[in-house]
Amino acid sequence: MDADQKPEIGFEAAEIKACCATVYQSDVARFLLGTSFHPGGTQLTEYLGSLLHLGAQHQVLDIASGQGQSAITLAQRFGCHVLGIEYSADAVQQATEAARKSGLDHLVTFQEGDAEALPLADNGFDAVICECAFCTFPDKATAAAEFFRVLKPGGQLGLSDLTRVGAIPPELQGLLAWIACIADAQPLDAYTRYLTQAGLTVDLVEAHDEALQAMVQEIRGKLLGAELLVRLNKLTLPPSLDLEQARTLARAASTAIELRQFGYAILLAHKL
Ligand SMILES: C[S@@+](CC[C@H](N)C(=O)[O-])C[C@H]1O[C@@H](n2cnc3c(N)ncnc32)[C@H](O)[C@@H]1O
């Protein structure tokens, strides 16, 4: 697919965004993933921050900030100001509470918003990060144009996301697979094209496939525990999540990762 071509997705864009937000703000997501919802966790976030050479003078934007863990980690480690934009109002509330508890709420704030229509002025940020979320945006070209718009000239983007080689196997398609960042994972060169067509210059592409394999293995282990807790009424599932389906999906994803059909990568780019 060309980077500027609208995807044929089979679901309404609004349905994808709402389902994604509902699943990731749920107790079961926290049970399965902790508070950092991407492969490599806070360690990979810190690494991304060091690649971006973040410092106390920088204004950073975290797009699709989830529970706020990455924004808090970057502020803690580098002393930068971070604004997290997130589609889910509940996640914004949870992240705001986490920032307050961390004592870093003077540096870290969160706001509701859509990555494809950021409620922010042009040229406001020294760095933008977006971890494990770009692949879930239905209109990636528009989201990439938004990254470009809100960056200052000379500002940098740090993107980390799922990558694929070849076609998506049928067992890894569907709404749940989309939410799990699998069904619309892009080949590395497509990510590069989206960023380049938005006006950014790509400086670095780095594979971190082992982080994805480790995350999927951990989720597979925890899914058994989640099923037990649901049966005991100690964990509530969002309506769009079926644990048996999730187990089948995780098994298929694990096989696809072993076959090197899926991986995880960091891309750095800058705005001239
Ligand atoms: C896999 S989670 C990643 C969260 C966070 N970046 C992290 O690494 O912990 C994907 C997040 O993207 C958010 N999201 C999905 N579509 C979005 C959109 N169009 N605009 C803003 N956030 C969105 C979801 O609500 C969810 O919190």
The ligand as an SDF file (V2000), in Angstrom:
LIG
                    3D

 27 29  0  0  0  0  0  0  0  0999 V2000
   -0.5610   -0.1100   22.6470 C   0  0  0  0  0  0  0  0  0  0  0  0
   -1.1470    1.2670   23.5270 S   0  0  0  0  0  0  0  0  0  0  0  0
    0.3580    2.1880   23.7300 C   0  0  0  0  0  0  0  0  0  0  0  0
    0.2720    3.1900   24.8690 C   0  0  0  0  0  0  0  0  0  0  0  0
    1.5780    3.9190   25.2130 C   0  0  0  0  0  0  0  0  0  0  0  0
    2.1450    4.5820   24.0600 N   0  0  0  0  0  0  0  0  0  0  0  0
    2.5820    2.9540   25.8020 C   0  0  0  0  0  0  0  0  0  0  0  0
    3.5110    2.5700   25.0930 O   0  0  0  0  0  0  0  0  0  0  0  0
    2.4130    2.5770   26.9760 O   0  0  0  0  0  0  0  0  0  0  0  0
   -1.9950    2.1950   22.2910 C   0  0  0  0  0  0  0  0  0  0  0  0
   -2.6370    3.4850   22.8390 C   0  0  0  0  0  0  0  0  0  0  0  0
   -3.0380    4.2820   21.7210 O   0  0  0  0  0  0  0  0  0  0  0  0
   -4.2190    4.9840   22.0870 C   0  0  0  0  0  0  0  0  0  0  0  0
   -4.8110    5.4440   20.8290 N   0  0  0  0  0  0  0  0  0  0  0  0
   -5.3390    4.6810   19.8370 C   0  0  0  0  0  0  0  0  0  0  0  0
   -5.7580    5.4550   18.8210 N   0  0  0  0  0  0  0  0  0  0  0  0
   -5.4700    6.7500   19.1710 C   0  0  0  0  0  0  0  0  0  0  0  0
   -5.6410    7.9980   18.5230 C   0  0  0  0  0  0  0  0  0  0  0  0
   -6.1970    8.0740   17.3130 N   0  0  0  0  0  0  0  0  0  0  0  0
   -5.2240    9.1100   19.1610 N   0  0  0  0  0  0  0  0  0  0  0  0
   -4.6560    9.0490   20.4000 C   0  0  0  0  0  0  0  0  0  0  0  0
   -4.4770    7.8840   21.0670 N   0  0  0  0  0  0  0  0  0  0  0  0
   -4.8710    6.7480   20.4510 C   0  0  0  0  0  0  0  0  0  0  0  0
   -5.0090    3.9080   22.8210 C   0  0  0  0  0  0  0  0  0  0  0  0
   -6.0690    4.4550   23.5690 O   0  0  0  0  0  0  0  0  0  0  0  0
   -3.9030    3.2790   23.6690 C   0  0  0  0  0  0  0  0  0  0  0  0
   -3.7720    3.9460   24.8990 O   0  0  0  0  0  0  0  0  0  0  0  0
  1  2  1  0
  2  3  1  0
  2 10  1  0
  3  4  1  0
  4  5  1  0
  5  6  1  0
  5  7  1  0
  7  8  2  0
  7  9  1  0
 10 11  1  0
 11 12  1  0
 11 26  1  0
 12 13  1  0
 13 14  1  0
 13 24  1  0
 14 15  1  0
 14 23  1  0
 15 16  2  0
 16 17  1  0
 17 18  1  0
 17 23  2  0
 18 19  1  0
 18 20  2  0
 20 21  1  0
 21 22  2  0
 22 23  1  0
 24 25  1  0
 24 26  1  0
 26 27  1  0
M  CHG  2   2   1   9  -1
M  END
$$$$
